Amino acid sequence: MVKIRLTRGGAKKRPFYHIIVTDSRSARDGRNIERVGYYNPVAQGAEQRVVIDTARVEHWVKHGAQLTDKVRSLYREAVKAAPAA
């Protein structure tokens, strides 16, 4: 099954996550199919907290991909922010 989930990057005590499309059997930081955005939980100032290519996420969901709970909430946040930007 294909999942859209987070993979961790960044430094110690300074997390940074890529939002990726991957096979559910691969490791969290293992092989991925496509990177569709990122999430920066410690964004400050002018840094963007969430950036998601919503068109690609919709494409993968139409083809059967499932979003994790956190990615689903980030996706909703990105969709709300898109019309304002």
Residue pairs with C-beta under 8 A, 6 or more apart in sequence:
1 23
1 24
1 64
1 66
2 21
2 22
2 23
2 24
2 33
2 60
2 63
2 64
2 65
2 66
3 21
3 22
3 23
3 24
3 65
3 66
3 67
3 68
4 19
4 20
4 21
4 22
4 36
4 57
4 60
4 61
4 65
4 66
4 67
4 68
4 71
5 19
5 20
5 22
5 28
5 67
5 68
5 70
5 71
6 17
6 18
6 19
6 20
6 28
6 39
6 68
6 70
6 71
7 17
7 18
7 20
7 22
7 28
7 29
7 32
8 15
8 16
8 17
8 28
8 29
9 15
9 16
9 17
9 18
10 16
10 17
14 42
15 41
15 42
16 38
16 39
16 40
17 38
17 39
17 40
17 41
18 35
18 37
18 38
18 39
19 35
19 36
19 37
19 38
19 39
19 52
19 71
19 74
20 32
20 33
20 34
20 35
20 36
21 32
21 33
21 34
21 35
21 36
21 56
21 60
21 65
22 30
22 31
22 32
22 33
23 31
23 33
26 32
34 56
34 60
36 52
36 53
36 56
36 57
36 60
37 50
37 51
37 52
37 53
37 57
37 78
38 50
38 51
39 49
39 50
39 74
40 47
40 48
40 49
40 50
41 49
43 49
50 74
50 77
50 78
50 81
51 78
52 74
52 75
52 78
54 75
54 78
54 79
54 82
57 67
57 75
61 67
67 75
